[in-house]
Amino acid sequence: MRLSTGGAARTAGEISATEALRQACQSLQDMCAHIRVTFEKAWDEFEAQQPPPEPLAGREPTPGRAASAEPMTVE
């Protein structure tokens, strides 16, 4: 099977279905990476603007772990 691509600046002419799928997957991966970087930057800026959380009465939070999180037990 061969697909004919028109208009796109990437390729002109015919490419195989496998190559078209590979290019589409690469474009999707690039877009996802861009979205992730953009989100993480916005999240870091948002967190930097937030006041520090109030400590819970009578309990020190464990570093690197949410203060309200309790360990899960599996029975």
DRENVODREN-76389 format. One record per residue: y, x, z of N, C-alpha, C in turn; residue in three letters. Coordinates in nm, 2 decimals, always signed. Atoms other than C-alpha are relative to their C-alpha. Layout:
! residues N
<fifi n_c2="Y" n_c1="X" n_c3="Z" ca_c2="Y" ca_c1="X" ca_c3="Z" c_c2="Y" c_c1="X" c_c3="Z" residu="ALA"/>
...
//
This chain:
! residues 75
<fifi n_c2="-0.12" n_c1="+0.09" n_c3="+0.00" ca_c2="+0.00" ca_c1="+0.00" ca_c3="+0.00" c_c2="+0.12" c_c1="+0.09" c_c3="+0.00" residu="MET"/>
<fifi n_c2="-0.13" n_c1="-0.08" n_c3="+0.00" ca_c2="+0.35" ca_c1="+0.13" ca_c3="-0.08" c_c2="+0.11" c_c1="-0.10" c_c3="+0.02" residu="ARG"/>
<fifi n_c2="-0.12" n_c1="+0.09" n_c3="-0.02" ca_c2="+0.68" ca_c1="-0.01" ca_c3="+0.03" c_c2="+0.12" c_c1="+0.07" c_c3="-0.07" residu="LEU"/>
<fifi n_c2="-0.12" n_c1="-0.05" n_c3="+0.06" ca_c2="+1.00" ca_c1="+0.03" ca_c3="-0.16" c_c2="+0.12" c_c1="-0.03" c_c3="+0.09" residu="SER"/>
<fifi n_c2="-0.11" n_c1="+0.02" n_c3="-0.09" ca_c2="+1.30" ca_c1="+0.09" ca_c3="+0.05" c_c2="+0.13" c_c1="+0.01" c_c3="-0.08" residu="THR"/>
<fifi n_c2="-0.13" n_c1="+0.00" n_c3="+0.07" ca_c2="+1.65" ca_c1="+0.02" ca_c3="-0.08" c_c2="+0.11" c_c1="+0.02" c_c3="+0.10" residu="GLY"/>
<fifi n_c2="-0.12" n_c1="+0.01" n_c3="-0.08" ca_c2="+1.99" ca_c1="+0.06" ca_c3="+0.06" c_c2="+0.01" c_c1="+0.10" c_c3="+0.12" residu="GLY"/>
<fifi n_c2="-0.01" n_c1="-0.08" n_c3="-0.12" ca_c2="+1.90" ca_c1="+0.27" ca_c3="+0.37" c_c2="+0.03" c_c1="+0.15" c_c3="-0.04" residu="ALA"/>
<fifi n_c2="-0.04" n_c1="-0.14" n_c3="+0.03" ca_c2="+2.05" ca_c1="+0.62" ca_c3="+0.38" c_c2="-0.11" c_c1="+0.10" c_c3="+0.03" residu="ALA"/>
<fifi n_c2="+0.11" n_c1="-0.09" n_c3="-0.04" ca_c2="+1.73" ca_c1="+0.76" ca_c3="+0.53" c_c2="-0.09" c_c1="+0.05" c_c3="-0.12" residu="ARG"/>
<fifi n_c2="+0.09" n_c1="-0.03" n_c3="+0.11" ca_c2="+1.51" ca_c1="+0.74" ca_c3="+0.22" c_c2="+0.04" c_c1="-0.08" c_c3="-0.12" residu="THR"/>
<fifi n_c2="-0.02" n_c1="+0.08" n_c3="+0.12" ca_c2="+1.53" ca_c1="+0.62" ca_c3="-0.13" c_c2="-0.13" c_c1="+0.01" c_c3="-0.08" residu="ALA"/>
<fifi n_c2="+0.13" n_c1="+0.00" n_c3="+0.07" ca_c2="+1.23" ca_c1="+0.52" ca_c3="-0.34" c_c2="-0.11" c_c1="-0.05" c_c3="+0.08" residu="GLY"/>
<fifi n_c2="+0.12" n_c1="+0.06" n_c3="-0.07" ca_c2="+0.88" ca_c1="+0.45" ca_c3="-0.23" c_c2="-0.05" c_c1="+0.10" c_c3="+0.11" residu="GLU"/>
<fifi n_c2="+0.06" n_c1="-0.08" n_c3="-0.11" ca_c2="+0.73" ca_c1="+0.56" ca_c3="+0.10" c_c2="-0.13" c_c1="-0.08" c_c3="+0.04" residu="ILE"/>
<fifi n_c2="+0.13" n_c1="+0.07" n_c3="-0.04" ca_c2="+0.38" ca_c1="+0.48" ca_c3="+0.24" c_c2="+0.03" c_c1="-0.09" c_c3="+0.12" residu="SER"/>
<fifi n_c2="-0.01" n_c1="+0.09" n_c3="-0.11" ca_c2="+0.33" ca_c1="+0.20" ca_c3="+0.49" c_c2="+0.00" c_c1="+0.08" c_c3="+0.13" residu="ALA"/>
<fifi n_c2="+0.01" n_c1="-0.09" n_c3="-0.12" ca_c2="+0.23" ca_c1="+0.47" ca_c3="+0.74" c_c2="+0.13" c_c1="+0.07" c_c3="+0.03" residu="THR"/>
<fifi n_c2="-0.13" n_c1="-0.07" n_c3="-0.02" ca_c2="+0.55" ca_c1="+0.66" ca_c3="+0.69" c_c2="+0.11" c_c1="-0.10" c_c3="+0.04" residu="GLU"/>
<fifi n_c2="-0.10" n_c1="+0.10" n_c3="-0.04" ca_c2="+0.76" ca_c1="+0.34" ca_c3="+0.71" c_c2="-0.02" c_c1="-0.03" c_c3="+0.15" residu="ALA"/>
<fifi n_c2="+0.03" n_c1="+0.03" n_c3="-0.14" ca_c2="+0.59" ca_c1="+0.26" ca_c3="+1.04" c_c2="+0.04" c_c1="+0.11" c_c3="+0.09" residu="LEU"/>
<fifi n_c2="-0.04" n_c1="-0.11" n_c3="-0.08" ca_c2="+0.64" ca_c1="+0.61" ca_c3="+1.17" c_c2="+0.15" c_c1="+0.01" c_c3="+0.02" residu="ARG"/>
<fifi n_c2="-0.15" n_c1="+0.00" n_c3="-0.01" ca_c2="+1.01" ca_c1="+0.60" ca_c3="+1.09" c_c2="+0.05" c_c1="-0.11" c_c3="+0.09" residu="GLN"/>
<fifi n_c2="-0.05" n_c1="+0.11" n_c3="-0.09" ca_c2="+1.05" ca_c1="+0.26" ca_c3="+1.25" c_c2="-0.03" c_c1="+0.03" c_c3="+0.14" residu="ALA"/>
<fifi n_c2="+0.04" n_c1="-0.03" n_c3="-0.14" ca_c2="+0.87" ca_c1="+0.38" ca_c3="+1.57" c_c2="+0.10" c_c1="+0.11" c_c3="+0.05" residu="CYS"/>
<fifi n_c2="-0.09" n_c1="-0.11" n_c3="-0.04" ca_c2="+1.09" ca_c1="+0.69" ca_c3="+1.58" c_c2="+0.14" c_c1="-0.06" c_c3="+0.02" residu="GLN"/>
<fifi n_c2="-0.13" n_c1="+0.07" n_c3="-0.02" ca_c2="+1.41" ca_c1="+0.47" ca_c3="+1.54" c_c2="+0.00" c_c1="-0.07" c_c3="+0.13" residu="SER"/>
<fifi n_c2="+0.01" n_c1="+0.07" n_c3="-0.13" ca_c2="+1.29" ca_c1="+0.25" ca_c3="+1.82" c_c2="+0.00" c_c1="+0.09" c_c3="+0.12" residu="LEU"/>
<fifi n_c2="+0.00" n_c1="-0.10" n_c3="-0.11" ca_c2="+1.22" ca_c1="+0.55" ca_c3="+2.04" c_c2="+0.14" c_c1="+0.06" c_c3="+0.02" residu="GLN"/>
<fifi n_c2="-0.13" n_c1="-0.05" n_c3="-0.01" ca_c2="+1.56" ca_c1="+0.69" ca_c3="+1.97" c_c2="+0.10" c_c1="-0.10" c_c3="+0.06" residu="ASP"/>
<fifi n_c2="-0.08" n_c1="+0.11" n_c3="-0.06" ca_c2="+1.73" ca_c1="+0.36" ca_c3="+2.05" c_c2="-0.03" c_c1="-0.02" c_c3="+0.14" residu="MET"/>
<fifi n_c2="+0.03" n_c1="+0.02" n_c3="-0.14" ca_c2="+1.54" ca_c1="+0.32" ca_c3="+2.37" c_c2="+0.05" c_c1="+0.12" c_c3="+0.09" residu="CYS"/>
<fifi n_c2="-0.06" n_c1="-0.12" n_c3="-0.07" ca_c2="+1.64" ca_c1="+0.68" ca_c3="+2.48" c_c2="+0.15" c_c1="-0.02" c_c3="+0.02" residu="ALA"/>
<fifi n_c2="-0.14" n_c1="+0.02" n_c3="-0.02" ca_c2="+2.00" ca_c1="+0.60" ca_c3="+2.41" c_c2="+0.04" c_c1="-0.11" c_c3="+0.10" residu="HIS"/>
<fifi n_c2="-0.03" n_c1="+0.11" n_c3="-0.10" ca_c2="+1.99" ca_c1="+0.27" ca_c3="+2.61" c_c2="-0.03" c_c1="+0.06" c_c3="+0.14" residu="ILE"/>
<fifi n_c2="+0.03" n_c1="-0.05" n_c3="-0.13" ca_c2="+1.82" ca_c1="+0.45" ca_c3="+2.90" c_c2="+0.11" c_c1="+0.10" c_c3="+0.05" residu="ARG"/>
<fifi n_c2="-0.10" n_c1="-0.09" n_c3="-0.04" ca_c2="+2.08" ca_c1="+0.73" ca_c3="+2.91" c_c2="+0.13" c_c1="-0.07" c_c3="+0.03" residu="VAL"/>
<fifi n_c2="-0.12" n_c1="+0.08" n_c3="-0.02" ca_c2="+2.37" ca_c1="+0.48" ca_c3="+2.88" c_c2="-0.01" c_c1="-0.08" c_c3="+0.13" residu="THR"/>
<fifi n_c2="+0.02" n_c1="+0.08" n_c3="-0.12" ca_c2="+2.22" ca_c1="+0.26" ca_c3="+3.15" c_c2="+0.01" c_c1="+0.09" c_c3="+0.13" residu="PHE"/>
<fifi n_c2="+0.00" n_c1="-0.09" n_c3="-0.12" ca_c2="+2.16" ca_c1="+0.56" ca_c3="+3.39" c_c2="+0.14" c_c1="+0.05" c_c3="+0.03" residu="GLU"/>
<fifi n_c2="-0.14" n_c1="-0.04" n_c3="-0.02" ca_c2="+2.52" ca_c1="+0.68" ca_c3="+3.34" c_c2="+0.08" c_c1="-0.11" c_c3="+0.07" residu="LYS"/>
<fifi n_c2="-0.07" n_c1="+0.12" n_c3="-0.06" ca_c2="+2.66" ca_c1="+0.33" ca_c3="+3.41" c_c2="-0.05" c_c1="-0.02" c_c3="+0.14" residu="ALA"/>
<fifi n_c2="+0.05" n_c1="+0.02" n_c3="-0.13" ca_c2="+2.43" ca_c1="+0.30" ca_c3="+3.71" c_c2="+0.05" c_c1="+0.10" c_c3="+0.10" residu="TRP"/>
<fifi n_c2="-0.06" n_c1="-0.10" n_c3="-0.09" ca_c2="+2.54" ca_c1="+0.63" ca_c3="+3.86" c_c2="+0.14" c_c1="-0.02" c_c3="+0.03" residu="ASP"/>
<fifi n_c2="-0.14" n_c1="+0.03" n_c3="-0.02" ca_c2="+2.90" ca_c1="+0.53" ca_c3="+3.81" c_c2="+0.02" c_c1="-0.12" c_c3="+0.10" residu="GLU"/>
<fifi n_c2="-0.01" n_c1="+0.11" n_c3="-0.09" ca_c2="+2.84" ca_c1="+0.20" ca_c3="+3.98" c_c2="-0.04" c_c1="+0.03" c_c3="+0.14" residu="PHE"/>
<fifi n_c2="+0.04" n_c1="-0.04" n_c3="-0.14" ca_c2="+2.66" ca_c1="+0.35" ca_c3="+4.28" c_c2="+0.10" c_c1="+0.09" c_c3="+0.06" residu="GLU"/>
<fifi n_c2="-0.11" n_c1="-0.09" n_c3="-0.05" ca_c2="+2.94" ca_c1="+0.61" ca_c3="+4.32" c_c2="+0.11" c_c1="-0.08" c_c3="+0.06" residu="ALA"/>
<fifi n_c2="-0.11" n_c1="+0.08" n_c3="-0.04" ca_c2="+3.18" ca_c1="+0.32" ca_c3="+4.37" c_c2="-0.03" c_c1="-0.09" c_c3="+0.12" residu="GLN"/>
<fifi n_c2="+0.05" n_c1="+0.09" n_c3="-0.10" ca_c2="+2.97" ca_c1="+0.14" ca_c3="+4.63" c_c2="+0.02" c_c1="+0.07" c_c3="+0.14" residu="GLN"/>
<fifi n_c2="-0.01" n_c1="-0.06" n_c3="-0.14" ca_c2="+3.04" ca_c1="+0.19" ca_c3="+5.01" c_c2="-0.14" c_c1="+0.03" c_c3="+0.05" residu="PRO"/>
<fifi n_c2="+0.13" n_c1="-0.03" n_c3="-0.06" ca_c2="+2.76" ca_c1="+0.35" ca_c3="+5.21" c_c2="-0.06" c_c1="-0.12" c_c3="+0.07" residu="PRO"/>
<fifi n_c2="+0.06" n_c1="+0.11" n_c3="-0.06" ca_c2="+2.51" ca_c1="+0.10" ca_c3="+5.34" c_c2="+0.01" c_c1="+0.01" c_c3="+0.16" residu="PRO"/>
<fifi n_c2="-0.01" n_c1="+0.00" n_c3="-0.14" ca_c2="+2.53" ca_c1="-0.01" ca_c3="+5.70" c_c2="-0.14" c_c1="+0.03" c_c3="+0.06" residu="GLU"/>
<fifi n_c2="+0.13" n_c1="-0.03" n_c3="-0.06" ca_c2="+2.25" ca_c1="+0.14" ca_c3="+5.92" c_c2="-0.06" c_c1="-0.13" c_c3="+0.07" residu="PRO"/>
<fifi n_c2="+0.07" n_c1="+0.11" n_c3="-0.07" ca_c2="+1.99" ca_c1="-0.11" ca_c3="+6.06" c_c2="+0.00" c_c1="+0.03" c_c3="+0.15" residu="LEU"/>
<fifi n_c2="+0.00" n_c1="-0.02" n_c3="-0.14" ca_c2="+2.02" ca_c1="-0.16" ca_c3="+6.43" c_c2="-0.13" c_c1="+0.05" c_c3="+0.06" residu="ALA"/>
<fifi n_c2="+0.12" n_c1="-0.05" n_c3="-0.07" ca_c2="+1.77" ca_c1="+0.05" ca_c3="+6.63" c_c2="-0.10" c_c1="+0.06" c_c3="-0.09" residu="GLY"/>
<fifi n_c2="+0.10" n_c1="-0.06" n_c3="+0.09" ca_c2="+1.60" ca_c1="+0.20" ca_c3="+6.33" c_c2="+0.06" c_c1="+0.09" c_c3="-0.10" residu="ARG"/>
<fifi n_c2="-0.05" n_c1="-0.10" n_c3="+0.09" ca_c2="+1.66" ca_c1="+0.51" ca_c3="+6.13" c_c2="-0.08" c_c1="-0.01" c_c3="-0.13" residu="GLU"/>
<fifi n_c2="+0.08" n_c1="+0.01" n_c3="+0.12" ca_c2="+1.57" ca_c1="+0.48" ca_c3="+5.76" c_c2="-0.07" c_c1="+0.13" c_c3="-0.03" residu="PRO"/>
<fifi n_c2="+0.08" n_c1="-0.12" n_c3="+0.04" ca_c2="+1.31" ca_c1="+0.72" ca_c3="+5.62" c_c2="+0.07" c_c1="+0.05" c_c3="-0.12" residu="THR"/>
<fifi n_c2="-0.07" n_c1="-0.06" n_c3="+0.12" ca_c2="+1.48" ca_c1="+0.96" ca_c3="+5.38" c_c2="-0.08" c_c1="-0.03" c_c3="-0.13" residu="PRO"/>
<fifi n_c2="+0.07" n_c1="+0.02" n_c3="+0.12" ca_c2="+1.40" ca_c1="+0.87" ca_c3="+5.02" c_c2="-0.07" c_c1="-0.14" c_c3="-0.01" residu="GLY"/>
<fifi n_c2="+0.07" n_c1="+0.13" n_c3="+0.00" ca_c2="+1.27" ca_c1="+0.52" ca_c3="+5.11" c_c2="+0.10" c_c1="-0.10" c_c3="+0.05" residu="ARG"/>
<fifi n_c2="-0.08" n_c1="+0.11" n_c3="-0.04" ca_c2="+1.44" ca_c1="+0.19" ca_c3="+5.15" c_c2="-0.03" c_c1="-0.03" c_c3="+0.15" residu="ALA"/>
<fifi n_c2="+0.02" n_c1="+0.03" n_c3="-0.15" ca_c2="+1.50" ca_c1="+0.10" ca_c3="+5.52" c_c2="-0.08" c_c1="-0.12" c_c3="+0.03" residu="ALA"/>
<fifi n_c2="+0.07" n_c1="+0.12" n_c3="-0.03" ca_c2="+1.35" ca_c1="-0.24" ca_c3="+5.49" c_c2="-0.15" c_c1="+0.00" c_c3="-0.05" residu="SER"/>
<fifi n_c2="+0.14" n_c1="-0.01" n_c3="+0.06" ca_c2="+1.03" ca_c1="-0.13" ca_c3="+5.30" c_c2="-0.10" c_c1="+0.03" c_c3="+0.11" residu="ALA"/>
<fifi n_c2="+0.11" n_c1="-0.02" n_c3="-0.09" ca_c2="+0.71" ca_c1="-0.15" ca_c3="+5.50" c_c2="-0.12" c_c1="+0.05" c_c3="-0.08" residu="GLU"/>
<fifi n_c2="+0.12" n_c1="-0.04" n_c3="+0.08" ca_c2="+0.39" ca_c1="+0.02" ca_c3="+5.39" c_c2="-0.09" c_c1="-0.12" c_c3="-0.02" residu="PRO"/>
<fifi n_c2="+0.09" n_c1="+0.10" n_c3="+0.03" ca_c2="+0.15" ca_c1="-0.20" ca_c3="+5.22" c_c2="-0.14" c_c1="+0.03" c_c3="+0.05" residu="MET"/>
<fifi n_c2="+0.14" n_c1="-0.02" n_c3="-0.05" ca_c2="-0.20" ca_c1="-0.25" ca_c3="+5.36" c_c2="-0.09" c_c1="-0.08" c_c3="-0.10" residu="THR"/>
<fifi n_c2="+0.10" n_c1="+0.06" n_c3="+0.09" ca_c2="-0.50" ca_c1="-0.33" ca_c3="+5.14" c_c2="-0.12" c_c1="-0.02" c_c3="+0.08" residu="VAL"/>
<fifi n_c2="+0.12" n_c1="+0.03" n_c3="-0.07" ca_c2="-0.79" ca_c1="-0.51" ca_c3="+5.30" c_c2="-0.12" c_c1="-0.02" c_c3="-0.09" residu="GLU"/>
//
